Amino acid sequence: MRGNLPIYSTPMSTESASGYSRKNPFPAKLTVNQRLTAEGSNKDTRHFEISLEGSGLTYEVGDSLGVFATNDPELVELILANQGFSGDEPVTNPDGQTVTIRQALTKDYVITEPAKQILQAVPLKDESAAFLNDLLDPGQKASLDDYLWGRDILDVLEEFPAAKFTPEEFVKVLRKLQPRLYSIASSQKAVGEAVHLTVAVVRYNSKASDRLRKGVCSTFLAERSEAGLPVFTHTAKHFRVPEDLNAPVIMVGPGTGIAPFRAFLQERAATGATGKNWLFFGEQHAATDFFYREEFEKYQESGVLTKLTTAFSRDQAEKIYVQHRLVENATEIYEWLEAGGYFYVCGDAKNMAKDVEAALHTIVEKAGGKTPEQAKEYIEEFKKAKRYRKDVY
């Protein structure tokens, strides 16, 4: 065994065998809430450890953890005050149960993102909001997105003060609050009845008002989860480590996209996998944003991690990202692919994943001596063989 990690044996139970699932989440306990970013960082990224003791829940590396969060109580109280509610008025929640509106706004409904229903309802209460109907036209999507950016439901209500609802009317124009899925950052072979997460805590200012905005689930984990953490495991069979323990693995995980690859390395160490492992990690500054640095350096020393390549975008005049590092290492990456290697990407789907795929095309052309058409065909075959695996969001 490489890495000197204790190996835990976990029974291969299913959600139904454990008794816990999305419909019946396990009331877990947060045991570690540790900031990964150092003082001076522009971000607040954290490492969370959650106890699953007694749950019977199991997971594989590559899976996600579902977390049922509650809304920020301060925002709940501001909305209640805006509408003139005491908070004790009874309403029907999405499951058909009668609860107080304070409970409903806290646990059951989305209050950070205005839904189509409330944007349709507000103009019926306040004529000055008539332009919202125009924004809801499918051809006005860009204008609607621009209007909604950074706005929560309280912003809309404050902008149109004549928009007053009864408690039941109000909850009817809100969407149900859904659980948030996070890529799991641990292997049960290494951590036993526990699960680890790597989460960027979202806080930002908006043009709509001076009020600080908070991501629902990330700030729930960081600030409000002491009373309990309802969780379930979500299977992602498309994002497993190779069954072949000798296969080389290339992992590209900038930012919190590092999470599953920390789990991969724990798993590869615990199973004694002999295949080479190459990790690409990127963030803003090495001094403040190098998540799990000591762990990865120990994996390098023990031989689990063959290569660690970093891209810290703001440590030099010209921004450098993981896709640039990939192209710089084109020849060796192509050799790993030709040797039966697997290529994994985790993180931002909008930009990073597309840029990484473009870099992969460049690598195959450059190092493989192929035309763009041949490179495209090579990568399509690579995908069909399920050796190019993505967990993007």
C-alpha positions in Angstrom: 0.0 0.0 0.0 1.3 3.4 -0.9 0.7 6.6 1.1 0.5 4.9 4.5 -3.3 5.5 4.8 -5.4 3.3 7.0 -7.9 1.3 4.9 -11.5 1.1 6.1 -13.8 -1.6 4.9 -17.3 -0.4 4.2 -20.3 -2.6 3.5 -21.6 -2.3 -0.1 -25.1 -1.1 0.9 -27.5 1.0 -1.2 -29.5 4.0 -0.2 -32.5 1.8 0.4 -30.4 -0.7 2.5 -29.2 2.2 4.6 -32.7 3.6 5.0 -31.5 7.1 4.0 -32.0 8.7 0.6 -33.0 12.0 -1.0 -36.5 11.5 0.3 -35.3 10.6 3.7 -31.9 12.4 4.3 -29.6 11.4 7.1 -29.2 14.0 9.9 -25.4 14.2 9.8 -23.1 16.2 11.9 -20.4 18.6 10.7 -17.2 17.8 12.5 -14.6 19.9 10.7 -15.0 23.4 9.2 -11.6 24.5 8.0 -10.6 27.4 5.8 -8.3 26.3 3.0 -7.6 29.8 1.7 -5.0 31.9 3.6 -5.3 35.4 4.9 -5.2 37.8 1.9 -7.0 35.5 -0.5 -9.9 36.9 -2.6 -11.9 33.8 -1.8 -13.1 31.8 1.2 -12.8 28.1 0.3 -13.3 25.6 3.0 -12.7 21.9 3.8 -15.7 20.3 5.5 -15.8 16.9 7.2 -19.1 15.3 7.9 -19.8 12.3 10.1 -21.9 9.5 8.6 -21.6 7.4 11.7 -24.5 5.0 12.2 -26.1 5.9 8.8 -25.1 2.9 6.8 -24.5 5.3 3.8 -21.8 4.4 1.4 -20.3 6.1 -1.6 -17.7 5.6 -4.3 -15.1 8.2 -5.3 -16.6 10.3 -8.0 -20.0 10.4 -6.3 -21.6 13.5 -4.9 -23.1 14.4 -1.5 -26.6 16.0 -1.5 -27.1 18.7 1.2 -30.4 20.1 2.2 -29.7 23.7 3.3 -31.8 26.3 5.0 -32.0 29.9 3.9 -30.3 32.8 5.7 -32.6 33.7 8.7 -31.7 37.4 8.3 -33.0 37.4 4.7 -36.2 35.5 5.8 -36.9 38.2 8.5 -36.4 41.0 6.0 -38.9 39.5 3.6 -41.4 38.9 6.4 -41.1 42.5 7.4 -41.4 43.8 3.9 -44.7 42.0 3.4 -46.0 42.9 6.9 -46.1 39.3 8.0 -45.6 38.3 11.7 -44.0 35.0 10.5 -46.5 32.8 12.3 -49.2 32.8 9.6 -50.0 29.3 8.4 -49.2 28.3 4.8 -49.0 25.1 2.8 -45.5 24.0 1.9 -44.6 22.1 -1.3 -45.2 18.7 0.4 -48.8 19.7 1.3 -48.0 20.3 5.0 -49.2 23.2 7.0 -46.3 25.2 8.5 -45.7 28.8 9.5 -44.5 31.1 6.7 -41.3 31.6 8.6 -40.7 27.9 8.5 -41.6 27.8 4.8 -39.3 30.6 3.8 -36.5 29.1 5.9 -36.7 25.5 4.7 -39.0 25.0 1.8 -38.7 27.8 -0.8 -36.0 29.6 -2.9 -35.8 33.2 -1.8 -32.5 34.2 -3.4 -33.5 33.9 -7.0 -36.8 35.4 -8.3 -38.8 32.8 -10.2 -40.9 33.4 -13.3 -44.0 33.2 -11.2 -43.2 36.1 -8.9 -42.1 38.2 -11.9 -45.5 37.6 -13.4 -47.3 38.2 -10.1 -45.6 41.5 -9.1 -47.0 43.6 -12.0 -50.5 42.5 -11.0 -49.9 44.2 -7.7 -47.8 47.2 -8.8 -48.4 48.8 -12.2 -44.9 50.3 -12.3 -43.6 46.7 -12.7 -45.3 46.2 -16.0 -41.9 46.1 -17.8 -41.3 42.7 -16.1 -43.8 41.2 -18.5 -41.8 42.3 -21.4 -38.6 40.9 -19.9 -40.3 37.5 -19.7 -40.7 37.3 -23.4 -38.4 34.5 -24.7 -36.7 37.0 -27.0 -35.6 39.1 -24.1 -33.6 36.5 -22.2 -30.4 38.5 -22.2 -32.2 41.6 -20.8 -33.9 39.4 -18.2 -30.6 37.8 -17.2 -29.1 41.3 -16.9 -32.0 42.5 -14.7 -31.9 39.4 -12.4 -28.1 39.3 -11.9 -27.4 39.8 -8.2 -31.1 40.4 -7.4 -33.0 38.3 -4.9 -36.7 38.3 -4.1 -36.3 41.0 -1.5 -34.8 43.3 -4.1 -37.8 42.9 -6.3 -40.2 43.5 -3.5 -38.4 46.6 -2.4 -38.3 47.9 -5.9 -42.1 47.6 -6.2 -43.5 48.5 -2.7 -47.1 48.2 -3.8 -46.6 44.5 -4.4 -48.1 43.0 -1.2 -49.3 39.4 -1.0 -51.2 37.3 1.4 -49.0 34.6 3.0 -50.5 31.8 0.9 -50.3 33.9 -2.3 -46.7 34.6 -1.6 -45.5 31.0 -1.2 -47.5 30.1 -4.4 -45.2 32.2 -6.5 -41.9 30.7 -5.1 -40.0 27.7 -6.3 -39.2 24.7 -4.1 -35.8 24.8 -2.5 -33.7 21.9 -3.9 -30.7 20.1 -2.3 -27.2 21.1 -3.5 -24.9 18.4 -4.8 -21.2 18.7 -4.0 -18.4 16.5 -5.5 -17.1 14.3 -2.7 -13.5 14.9 -1.7 -12.7 11.7 0.1 -12.5 7.9 -0.3 -14.3 5.8 2.3 -11.3 3.5 2.2 -9.4 6.3 3.8 -12.0 8.1 6.0 -14.4 5.4 7.0 -17.9 6.6 8.1 -17.3 10.2 7.0 -17.4 12.3 3.9 -15.3 15.3 3.0 -16.2 18.3 0.8 -14.3 21.2 -0.7 -16.6 24.3 -1.0 -16.2 27.9 -2.1 -18.3 30.0 0.3 -20.3 32.4 -1.9 -20.6 36.0 -0.6 -20.8 39.0 -2.9 -22.1 42.5 -3.3 -24.8 43.4 -5.9 -25.7 46.5 -7.8 -29.2 46.1 -6.5 -28.4 47.2 -3.0 -25.6 47.4 -0.4 -26.9 44.2 1.3 -24.3 41.3 1.3 -25.5 38.4 -0.8 -24.8 34.9 0.3 -24.9 31.5 -1.4 -27.6 29.4 0.2 -25.8 26.1 0.8 -22.2 27.3 1.0 -23.0 29.7 3.8 -25.3 27.1 5.4 -22.3 24.8 5.7 -20.0 27.6 6.9 -22.3 29.4 9.2 -25.6 27.6 10.0 -25.2 23.8 10.1 -24.5 23.2 13.8 -28.0 22.1 14.4 -27.8 19.3 11.9 -27.0 18.6 8.3 -29.5 16.6 6.2 -27.5 14.7 3.6 -27.8 11.8 1.1 -25.4 10.2 -1.4 -25.8 10.7 -5.2 -24.2 8.1 -7.5 -22.1 9.2 -10.5 -21.2 6.0 -12.3 -19.7 8.0 -15.2 -16.9 9.4 -13.0 -15.2 6.4 -11.5 -11.5 5.7 -11.2 -10.3 3.2 -13.7 -11.0 -0.5 -12.8 -7.5 -1.2 -14.3 -5.2 -0.3 -11.4 -2.3 0.0 -13.9 -3.9 2.6 -16.1 -2.4 6.1 -16.0 -4.7 8.9 -14.8 -4.6 12.6 -15.7 -6.8 14.8 -13.5 -7.6 18.4 -14.3 -9.3 20.2 -11.3 -8.9 23.9 -10.9 -10.5 25.6 -7.8 -13.0 23.4 -6.0 -12.8 21.1 -9.0 -9.9 19.5 -7.0 -12.4 17.8 -4.7 -12.9 14.4 -6.5 -9.2 14.1 -7.3 -8.3 14.4 -3.7 -10.7 11.4 -3.3 -9.1 9.7 -6.4 -5.6 9.9 -4.8 -6.9 8.5 -1.5 -8.5 5.6 -3.4 -5.5 4.9 -5.6 -3.3 4.9 -2.5 -5.6 2.6 -0.6 -6.0 0.1 -3.4 -2.3 0.0 -4.2 -2.9 1.1 -7.8 0.3 1.1 -9.8 -0.8 3.4 -12.6 0.8 6.8 -12.8 -1.2 9.8 -11.5 -0.9 13.4 -12.9 -2.8 16.2 -11.3 -3.3 19.7 -12.8 -4.5 22.3 -10.3 -5.2 26.0 -10.7 -6.2 29.0 -8.6 -5.4 32.7 -8.3 -2.3 32.8 -6.0 0.0 30.0 -4.8 0.6 31.8 -1.4 -3.0 31.9 -0.5 -5.0 29.5 -2.7 -3.0 26.2 -2.9 -5.6 23.8 -1.5 -4.3 20.6 0.1 -0.7 21.5 -0.8 0.9 19.5 2.0 -1.2 16.4 1.2 -0.3 16.5 -2.4 3.4 17.0 -1.7 3.2 13.9 0.6 1.6 11.9 -2.2 4.4 13.0 -4.5 7.0 11.8 -1.9 5.3 8.5 -1.4 5.0 7.9 -5.2 1.2 8.0 -5.4 1.2 11.3 -7.3 3.6 11.1 -10.2 3.3 14.7 -11.3 1.7 17.8 -9.9 1.4 20.8 -12.3 -0.1 24.1 -11.1 -1.4 27.2 -12.8 -1.8 30.2 -10.5 -3.4 32.8 -12.8 -2.5 36.0 -10.9 1.1 35.3 -9.9 2.5 36.8 -13.1 1.5 39.6 -15.5 -0.1 37.3 -18.0 -2.8 35.1 -16.6 -2.0 31.4 -16.9 -4.7 28.7 -16.5 -4.7 24.9 -16.5 -5.4 24.7 -20.2 -2.1 26.6 -20.9 -0.2 24.1 -18.7 -1.8 21.2 -20.6 -0.6 22.5 -23.9 2.9 23.1 -22.5 3.0 19.4 -21.6 1.5 18.2 -24.9 4.1 15.6 -25.7 4.1 13.8 -22.3 0.3 14.0 -22.0 -0.1 12.4 -25.5 2.3 9.6 -24.4 0.1 9.0 -21.3 -3.0 8.8 -23.5 -1.4 6.5 -25.9 -0.4 4.3 -23.0 -4.1 3.7 -22.1 -4.4 6.8 -19.9 -7.7 8.2 -18.6 -8.4 12.0 -18.7 -10.6 13.5 -16.1 -12.0 17.1 -15.8 -13.9 18.6 -12.9 -15.2 22.2 -12.4 -16.7 25.0 -14.3 -18.6 23.9 -17.4 -19.2 27.4 -18.9 -15.5 28.2 -19.6 -12.9 26.0 -18.1 -14.2 22.6 -19.4 -14.5 24.0 -22.9 -11.0 25.5 -22.8 -9.6 22.2 -21.5 -11.3 20.3 -24.3 -9.9 22.8 -26.9 -6.4 22.3 -25.3 -6.8 18.5 -25.6 -7.5 18.9 -29.4 -4.4 21.0 -29.6 -2.4 18.4 -27.8 -3.5 15.6 -30.1 -2.8 17.7 -33.2 0.6 18.9 -31.9 2.0 15.8 -30.3 0.1 13.3 -32.3 0.9 14.9 -35.7 -2.8 14.9 -36.7 -5.0 17.2 -38.7 -7.8 19.0 -36.8 -10.3 16.5 -38.3 -8.1 13.5 -37.2 -7.7 15.0 -33.7 -11.5 15.4 -33.5 -12.0 11.7 -34.5 -9.3 10.6 -32.0 -11.0 12.4 -29.1 -14.4 11.1 -30.2 -13.0 7.5 -30.0 -11.4 8.4 -26.7 -14.9 9.4 -25.3 -16.5 6.3 -26.7 -14.0 4.2 -24.8 -15.1 6.1 -21.7 -11.5 7.3 -21.0 -12.5 11.0 -21.1 -14.7 11.7 -18.1 -16.2 14.9 -17.0 -17.9 16.2 -13.8 -18.7 19.8 -14.7 -21.3 22.2 -13.4 
